Amino acid sequence: MKKLILIDDHKMLRNGIKAYIKDNSDWQIIGEAESLNELSALLQNITVNKDDIVIAVVDIQLKGEEDNAFVSNGFEAVRQLSKKGIASVIFSSHDTGSCIERAISPEVGAKGFVSKCSDEKLLLEAINTVAQGRTFIQPDLITGFLETRSLLDILTKREHQVVNLIESGLTNEEIAEQMGIKNTTLENYISIIYDKLGCQNRKALIEKLR
């Protein structure tokens, strides 16, 4: 059986996807969530059988604790789904090359990426492609993704992690705490990243990755 889970904090968008999927495919919607907390509860009640194909459509920006929204919450949702054996397609307005690069990285593990600026037809194509065990990236986003991947190849794994956390909107203090390093060590990483990528500040770095 082909089963679909929708993870997005906009109910109207979820309803639109459900209507399109129902009218144009044989996928069955078996669950919805708009936050990490709801997703965790949902996954406790879902059993993935060997004959089932289960795919999740996930937005990058999801509600977290106390309904605060962070860009990285969707990435954490993908990780939770992967542990359950469920592949994910990111469907998000955050469609920069760096977001795509991070989404399909081994650290996160999404199998597809479609912009919310596209339509449900392309999303369904992505879902069907991922269901066949392949990766799908929206065609007109591939160039930006490849350019970003090439740019980030000059960074070390640790520097790449810093860049991802900066893009997630975290402060230096929050990044240092998450990475388990001192603020001075983080500042040194950031200085090296700026030098490698030819940036003067945080804003320039983010613009460079778009």
Secondary structure, 3 states (H helix, E strand, C coil): CEEEEEECCCHHHHHHHHHHHHHHCCCEEEEEECEHHHHHHHHHCCCCCCCCEEEEEECCCEECHHHCEECCHHHHHHHHHHHCCCEEEEEECCCCHHHHHHHCCCCCCCCEEEECCCCHHHHHHHHHHHHCCCCEECHHHHHHHHHHHHHHCCCCHHHHHHHHHHHCCCCHHHHHHHHCCCHHHHHHHHHHHHHHHCCCCHHHHHHHCC
